[in-house]
Amino acid sequence: MGGEEGSSVCGKCKEEITGQAMKAKDTLYHAEGCFVCLTCSTDLRNVAVYCKDGQLYCEKDYKTNFVPKCAKCMEYILEVSGLIINYSYSVSSLSIYRLSTDV
C-alpha cells in the first residue's frame, strides 16, 4: 500500500481522487480523511489494514467485531481450532481426556 497519483474515485466518499491515494483490496481511498477505520476513525496509513464487506478496520476493531474468542481463555482465535457444542476453543485450550469404561 502506498500513495498513488492519478484520477480515480474514492471507495469511501465516492469523490474523485486527484492526488495521493491509498489502496486496499483493489479500492482507492483519499489518503487523508477517508483511509480510516470505520469503527474508531484511526488513520490507517501506517498500521495493518483489515477489510470486511468493503469496509476498512484497524486490527483492534477488526478482531473485536469479527474474530471469535476462545470460550475458555478468552484469547482471539487466529488459527484453526475446534467447535464443540456451539463454543469456540483455541487449540491451546483444548484438552482431551480418556474416559475409562472399567467399573
C-alpha positions as CSV (number, residue, x, y, z in Angstrom):
1,M,0.0,0.0,0.0
2,G,1.3,3.4,-0.8
3,G,0.5,6.7,-2.4
4,E,-0.7,6.6,-6.0
5,E,-1.0,9.5,-8.4
6,G,-3.8,9.8,-10.9
7,S,-7.5,10.3,-11.0
8,S,-10.0,7.8,-9.6
9,V,-13.0,7.6,-7.4
10,C,-12.6,7.1,-3.6
11,G,-14.1,3.9,-2.2
12,K,-15.4,5.8,0.9
13,C,-16.7,9.2,-0.1
14,K,-17.1,8.4,-3.8
15,E,-15.5,11.6,-4.9
16,E,-12.7,12.0,-7.4
17,I,-9.1,11.5,-6.2
18,T,-6.7,13.9,-7.8
19,G,-3.6,13.5,-5.5
20,Q,-2.3,10.9,-3.1
21,A,-4.4,7.8,-2.6
22,M,-4.2,4.7,-0.6
23,K,-5.2,1.3,-1.9
24,A,-6.8,-1.7,-0.1
25,K,-8.3,-4.7,-1.8
26,D,-8.1,-3.1,-5.2
27,T,-10.0,0.0,-4.0
28,L,-8.5,3.5,-3.8
29,Y,-9.2,6.0,-1.0
30,H,-8.2,9.6,-0.3
31,A,-5.0,9.3,1.8
32,E,-6.3,11.9,4.3
33,G,-9.8,11.6,5.8
34,C,-11.0,8.5,4.0
35,F,-8.4,5.9,4.7
36,V,-9.6,5.4,8.3
37,C,-11.1,2.7,10.4
38,L,-14.9,2.5,10.1
39,T,-15.3,2.0,13.9
40,C,-12.8,4.3,15.6
41,S,-11.7,6.6,12.7
42,T,-8.0,5.7,13.3
43,D,-5.8,6.8,10.4
44,L,-4.8,3.5,8.6
45,R,-1.8,4.8,6.6
46,N,0.9,3.4,8.9
47,V,-0.9,0.4,10.5
48,A,-2.2,-3.0,9.5
49,V,-5.5,-2.6,7.5
50,Y,-8.3,-5.2,7.5
51,C,-11.2,-5.2,5.0
52,K,-14.6,-6.8,5.6
53,D,-17.6,-6.3,3.3
54,G,-15.9,-3.3,1.6
55,Q,-15.2,-1.5,4.9
56,L,-11.8,-0.7,6.4
57,Y,-10.8,-1.6,10.0
58,C,-7.8,-1.3,12.3
59,E,-6.6,-4.5,13.8
60,K,-8.2,-4.0,17.2
61,D,-11.7,-3.2,15.8
62,Y,-11.5,-6.0,13.2
63,K,-10.7,-8.5,15.9
64,T,-13.4,-7.1,18.3
65,N,-16.1,-7.2,15.6
66,F,-15.3,-10.4,13.6
67,V,-12.8,-12.7,15.3
68,P,-14.2,-15.2,17.8
69,K,-12.7,-15.6,21.2
70,C,-11.9,-18.9,23.0
71,A,-14.6,-19.9,25.4
72,K,-12.0,-20.9,28.0
73,C,-9.0,-18.5,27.8
74,M,-10.9,-15.6,26.0
75,E,-8.0,-15.1,23.6
76,Y,-8.8,-14.3,19.9
77,I,-8.8,-17.5,17.8
78,L,-6.4,-16.8,14.9
79,E,-5.8,-20.4,13.8
80,V,-7.9,-23.4,13.0
81,S,-9.5,-24.6,16.2
82,G,-12.3,-26.8,17.5
83,L,-16.0,-26.1,17.7
84,I,-17.7,-28.1,20.4
85,I,-21.4,-27.7,21.1
86,N,-21.5,-24.1,19.8
87,Y,-18.5,-22.8,21.8
88,S,-15.2,-22.0,20.1
89,Y,-11.9,-23.0,21.7
90,S,-8.3,-22.2,20.8
91,V,-6.1,-25.1,20.1
92,S,-4.1,-24.4,23.3
93,S,-7.2,-24.6,25.5
94,L,-8.4,-27.9,24.2
95,S,-7.7,-30.9,26.4
96,I,-8.5,-34.5,25.5
97,Y,-9.5,-36.8,28.3
98,R,-9.7,-40.6,28.0
99,L,-12.7,-41.9,29.9
100,S,-12.3,-45.2,31.5
101,T,-15.1,-47.7,30.9
102,D,-13.8,-50.0,33.6
103,V,-16.1,-50.3,36.6
